[in-house]
Amino acid sequence: MNDPNGLFLDGNETYHLYYQCRPVNQPISIFPTNNNSRVFSGSAVIDVNNTSGFFPDQKNGVIAVYTLNAPMAQVQEIAYSHDEGCTFTHLVDGSEEGMYVLTISVNLCAPLGGSCASYPLSAADSPSTPFDGAARIADFAEDNYAGQLFYDTPAGEDAISIAWASDWQYAQNVPTAEEGWRSAMSLPRRNFLANLTRTGCDLVSLPYDLSSVLRERLAVRSDLGNGTLVIDYSHVQSNALYFQSRLGRVAPRGVLFGGDNPFFLDRGRTRGFDVPLFMDKFSTASLLRADGTWTLSGVIDRSIIDVLVDRGAYSATATFLASQQLTLMRLTTAELPADVSVSVAVYALKSAWQDYGNAQAVVVGKQALIERPLELNGKACHCP
């Protein structure tokens, strides 16, 4: 599997996510127009007001806009669905309206190399205003690519996004291919624009509501100070954790950190995968809040870590491939002034797939049988 596509929330409160692979959960929704083309990334919307003219008798028609990859060119195509996105009918040519935030996925020429997501902004008071052209990077690590927003989520709530948690520089070389998979989707995030110190208007990302999977509180400290907290989570079935920490002065004053306060993420010591383009270190710079506080939160599971610095002002998704299962988490602070407070909380997470697994904890989706012609010794045959 790879890029998430066509994200939308339908009237039955079902979240739809399409991906470019032979499916195991649902039948194929959009087929290429011929045997020489392939359907690449795209988006979907619900045409509630029938502005397209395709849905005169319904309010839940779905329109998909996507890239068709042909041998000599890549072109934009439109397809529409009368059955809430299960199957689509092709249409050629279409129109596009203005946007306020435009996400652009860049492949093989990102600042860190490989893949990344960036976004320019348009003035919020006029959808016809051109985008400002500034390429803001949405994630400071390597494994948050081709992210999209769910269409038709409730008005007034933060936009919800999900991305492909991998990078084209090494996606096809990871050793998990021997286990039958090579990548996964990122942690769902809620997104909103905020006016950040020094950088101005920027996109903030935080984990989508984790309450349905938040389980046992493994550790909590309100006075860690200059100390270490070790958490053994070998008993957590999902092998996944959520952690959060807050640092600040008991009585805010003066400077706590100097300079740009670099934050580093290092995945190099997991040692389960090592190729030249699999970079091990990523960093960003974050300033203290006006109230003198600094925060860090994140989710870590068997193969992905999501970190959110300064209440989501800076975020990173990084895959890692450990040589053995991780079971200990160590949180350490050092060289802090005596009047600095450090609070920490760590929670176990329930696997979102736990209720769907068989006796061996393996999730087997609906098997789609695809009829396709095959040439064998000069004779045409059909096989599933």
C-alpha positions in Angstrom: 0.0 0.0 0.0 1.0 3.6 -0.3 -0.5 7.2 -0.4 -3.9 7.8 1.4 -6.5 9.1 -1.0 -10.0 10.4 -1.3 -10.6 11.0 2.4 -14.1 11.9 3.4 -16.6 11.4 6.2 -20.1 10.2 5.0 -23.5 10.7 6.4 -23.3 7.3 8.3 -20.3 8.6 10.2 -18.0 6.3 8.2 -14.5 7.5 7.4 -13.4 6.6 3.9 -9.7 6.1 2.9 -8.6 4.7 -0.4 -5.1 3.6 -1.3 -3.1 2.4 -4.3 -2.9 -1.3 -4.0 -4.9 -4.4 -4.6 -7.4 -4.2 -1.7 -8.0 -6.7 1.0 -10.8 -4.9 2.8 -13.0 -3.7 -0.1 -13.2 -4.3 -3.9 -11.4 -1.9 -6.2 -13.3 1.4 -6.5 -11.6 3.1 -9.5 -10.1 1.1 -12.3 -7.7 2.6 -14.9 -9.2 3.6 -18.2 -6.9 1.1 -20.0 -4.3 -1.6 -19.4 -1.4 0.9 -20.0 -2.5 3.4 -17.2 -2.5 3.5 -13.5 -4.6 5.5 -11.0 -2.4 7.6 -8.8 -3.2 10.0 -5.9 -6.4 12.0 -5.6 -9.0 13.6 -3.4 -12.8 13.2 -2.9 -15.7 15.4 -1.9 -19.4 14.8 -1.3 -21.5 16.8 -3.7 -24.3 17.7 -1.3 -25.8 20.4 -3.5 -25.4 18.6 -6.8 -23.2 21.3 -8.2 -21.8 18.8 -10.7 -25.2 17.8 -12.1 -24.4 14.1 -11.6 -26.7 13.6 -8.6 -30.1 15.1 -9.2 -31.9 12.7 -6.8 -29.3 12.4 -3.9 -27.2 14.4 -1.5 -24.5 11.8 -0.9 -22.9 11.6 -4.3 -19.1 11.4 -4.3 -16.7 13.0 -6.7 -13.1 12.0 -7.0 -10.3 14.0 -8.7 -7.1 12.1 -9.2 -4.0 11.7 -11.3 -4.0 9.1 -14.1 -0.5 7.9 -14.9 -0.1 7.0 -18.6 3.1 5.9 -20.4 3.7 9.4 -21.9 2.0 11.8 -19.5 0.2 12.3 -16.2 -3.2 13.8 -16.5 -6.0 14.8 -14.0 -9.2 12.9 -14.2 -12.6 13.0 -12.5 -14.9 10.1 -11.5 -18.2 10.1 -9.7 -20.0 7.6 -7.4 -23.7 7.1 -6.7 -23.1 4.4 -4.0 -21.2 6.5 -1.4 -17.8 5.8 -2.9 -17.9 2.0 -3.5 -17.8 2.2 -7.3 -17.0 5.1 -9.6 -17.8 6.2 -13.2 -15.1 8.0 -15.2 -15.4 11.5 -16.5 -12.9 13.5 -18.4 -12.2 17.3 -17.9 -13.4 19.4 -15.0 -12.9 22.6 -13.0 -11.2 23.6 -9.8 -12.1 26.2 -7.2 -9.9 28.3 -5.0 -8.5 27.0 -1.7 -7.1 28.6 1.5 -4.5 26.0 2.4 -2.9 23.9 -0.4 -1.0 20.8 0.5 1.7 19.8 -2.0 3.5 16.4 -1.8 7.1 16.6 -3.1 8.9 13.5 -4.1 12.7 13.0 -4.4 13.5 16.7 -4.1 12.5 17.5 -0.5 14.9 19.6 1.7 15.9 16.4 3.5 15.9 14.4 0.3 13.2 11.9 -0.7 9.5 12.8 0.0 7.8 15.4 2.1 4.6 17.5 2.3 4.6 21.3 2.0 1.9 24.0 1.8 1.5 27.6 0.8 -1.3 29.8 2.1 -3.9 32.1 0.5 -5.5 35.1 2.3 -8.4 33.9 4.3 -10.6 36.9 3.3 -10.6 36.0 -0.4 -10.5 32.6 -2.1 -9.4 34.3 -5.3 -6.2 35.6 -3.7 -3.1 33.8 -5.1 -1.2 31.5 -2.7 1.8 33.2 -1.1 4.3 30.8 -2.7 6.1 30.1 0.5 6.8 26.4 0.8 6.2 25.6 4.5 7.3 22.1 5.5 4.5 20.2 7.2 6.7 17.7 9.0 10.4 17.9 10.0 11.1 14.1 9.6 10.9 11.9 6.5 7.8 9.8 6.9 4.8 12.0 6.4 4.0 12.0 2.7 0.9 12.6 0.5 -1.3 13.7 3.4 -4.9 14.6 2.8 -7.8 16.1 4.7 -11.1 14.3 5.2 -13.9 16.2 3.4 -17.2 17.1 5.1 -16.1 16.8 8.7 -18.3 18.9 11.0 -18.2 22.7 10.5 -16.3 24.5 13.2 -14.1 21.5 14.1 -10.4 21.1 13.2 -9.6 19.5 9.9 -8.6 15.8 10.1 -5.7 14.5 8.1 -3.9 11.3 7.5 -0.7 10.6 5.5 1.4 7.7 4.2 4.1 7.0 6.8 7.0 6.2 4.5 9.4 7.8 2.0 10.0 6.8 -1.6 13.8 6.7 -1.0 13.5 3.5 0.9 9.8 2.4 0.9 10.4 -0.5 -1.4 13.5 -1.8 0.4 12.3 -2.2 4.0 12.7 -5.7 5.4 9.1 -6.0 6.5 8.3 -7.0 2.9 9.2 -10.5 4.1 6.3 -10.3 6.5 3.8 -9.3 3.8 3.7 -5.5 4.4 6.0 -2.6 3.7 4.3 0.6 5.0 1.4 2.0 7.0 -0.7 5.1 7.4 0.3 7.9 9.8 -1.4 8.8 13.0 -4.6 10.7 12.2 -4.2 14.4 13.1 -6.4 17.4 13.6 -5.1 20.5 12.0 -5.6 24.3 12.4 -3.8 27.5 11.5 -2.2 29.6 14.3 -0.1 32.7 14.4 3.2 31.4 15.7 6.0 33.5 17.1 8.6 34.5 14.5 7.1 32.3 11.7 3.6 33.9 11.6 0.6 31.9 10.3 1.4 28.2 10.3 -0.3 24.8 10.4 -0.5 23.2 13.8 -1.0 19.4 14.1 -2.1 17.4 17.1 -3.3 13.8 17.4 -6.9 13.2 16.6 -9.0 12.2 19.6 -7.3 9.3 21.3 -9.9 8.7 24.0 -11.3 5.5 22.4 -7.8 3.8 22.5 -6.4 5.4 25.6 -5.9 2.7 28.3 -3.9 2.2 31.5 -1.9 5.1 32.9 1.6 3.6 33.2 3.3 6.5 34.9 2.7 10.1 36.0 5.0 12.6 37.7 4.4 16.2 38.4 7.8 16.9 39.9 10.4 15.0 37.7 12.9 17.9 37.9 16.4 16.7 37.1 15.6 13.0 37.2 14.8 9.8 35.2 11.6 7.9 34.8 11.7 4.3 33.4 8.5 2.6 32.2 8.4 -1.1 31.5 5.6 -1.7 29.0 6.3 -5.2 28.0 2.8 -6.2 29.1 1.1 -3.8 26.8 -0.4 -6.0 24.1 -0.4 -3.3 21.4 3.2 -2.3 22.2 2.0 1.3 21.7 2.2 4.3 24.1 1.1 7.9 24.3 3.3 10.3 26.3 3.1 13.9 27.2 5.3 16.3 29.1 5.3 19.9 30.1 8.3 22.0 31.2 8.2 25.5 32.8 9.3 27.7 35.7 7.3 27.6 38.9 7.5 31.4 38.7 8.0 32.3 35.1 11.0 34.7 34.7 14.1 35.2 32.6 15.4 32.7 29.9 15.0 29.0 30.4 16.6 27.9 27.1 19.0 29.8 25.0 19.1 30.4 21.3 16.7 28.5 19.0 16.2 25.5 21.4 17.0 22.7 18.9 14.9 19.5 19.3 16.4 16.3 17.9 14.8 13.0 16.9 17.2 10.1 16.4 16.0 6.7 15.2 19.5 5.4 14.3 19.9 3.1 17.2 17.0 0.8 16.5 19.3 -1.0 14.0 16.7 -3.1 12.2 17.2 -1.3 8.9 20.2 0.5 7.6 20.6 1.8 4.1 22.3 5.1 3.0 19.1 7.0 2.3 17.4 6.0 5.6 18.5 9.1 7.6 18.7 8.6 11.3 18.5 12.2 12.7 16.0 15.0 12.3 15.7 18.4 14.1 13.7 21.6 14.4 13.9 24.7 16.5 11.2 25.8 18.8 10.8 28.9 21.0 9.4 29.0 24.5 5.8 30.2 24.8 5.1 33.7 26.2 4.2 32.1 29.5 7.7 30.4 29.7 6.5 26.8 29.0 7.5 24.1 26.6 5.7 20.9 25.8 6.4 17.6 24.1 3.9 14.8 23.3 3.8 11.8 21.0 2.7 8.3 20.1 5.1 5.4 19.7 4.1 1.9 18.5 6.0 -1.1 17.0 7.4 0.8 14.0 6.4 4.5 14.0 7.0 7.4 16.3 5.0 10.7 16.1 6.3 13.6 18.1 4.5 16.9 18.6 6.7 19.8 19.9 5.2 22.9 21.5 1.6 21.9 21.4 1.9 20.7 17.8 3.5 23.8 16.3 6.3 21.4 15.1 5.6 17.8 14.3 7.4 14.7 12.9 6.5 11.2 11.8 9.4 8.7 11.6 9.3 5.0 11.0 11.8 2.8 12.6 12.6 -0.9 12.4 14.0 -2.3 15.6 16.0 -5.6 15.7 13.7 -6.7 18.6 10.5 -5.5 20.3 10.8 -2.4 22.4 9.7 -2.8 26.0 11.3 0.1 28.0 10.8 3.8 27.8 13.2 6.1 29.6 12.5 9.8 30.2 15.4 11.9 31.5 15.9 15.6 32.3 19.2 17.1 33.3 21.0 20.5 34.1 17.7 22.3 34.7 17.5 25.2 37.3 16.0 24.2 40.6 12.8 26.2 40.1 11.9 24.5 36.8 8.9 22.2 37.0 8.6 19.1 34.8 5.5 17.0 34.6 5.2 13.7 32.7 2.4 11.2 31.9 2.5 8.0 29.9 -0.4 5.9 28.8 -0.9 2.5 27.2 -2.8 2.5 23.9 -5.2 -0.2 22.7 -4.6 -1.5 19.2 -7.3 -0.2 16.8 -7.2 -3.6 15.2 -7.5 -5.7 18.4 -11.2 -6.4 18.1 -10.7 -7.7 14.5 -7.9 -10.2 14.9 -8.2 -14.0 14.9 -6.8 -16.3 17.5 -3.3 -15.6 16.3 -4.0 -11.8 16.5 -3.8 -11.6 12.7 -6.3 -9.3 11.0 -7.7 -10.7 7.8 -9.9 -8.4 5.8 -12.5 -9.1 3.2 -10.8 -10.8 0.2 -11.6 -9.2 -3.1 -11.5 -11.5 -6.1 -10.4 -9.6 -9.2 -11.0 -11.1 -12.6 -8.3 -10.2 -15.0 -7.0 -11.7 -18.2 -3.6 -13.5 -18.2 -1.6 -14.7 -21.2 -0.2 -18.1 -20.5 1.6 -20.0 -23.3 -0.1 -18.0 -25.9 -3.6 -18.8 -24.5 -5.9 -16.3 -22.7 -7.3 -17.3 -19.4 -8.8 -15.6 -16.3 -7.7 -15.9 -12.8 -8.7 -14.3 -9.5 
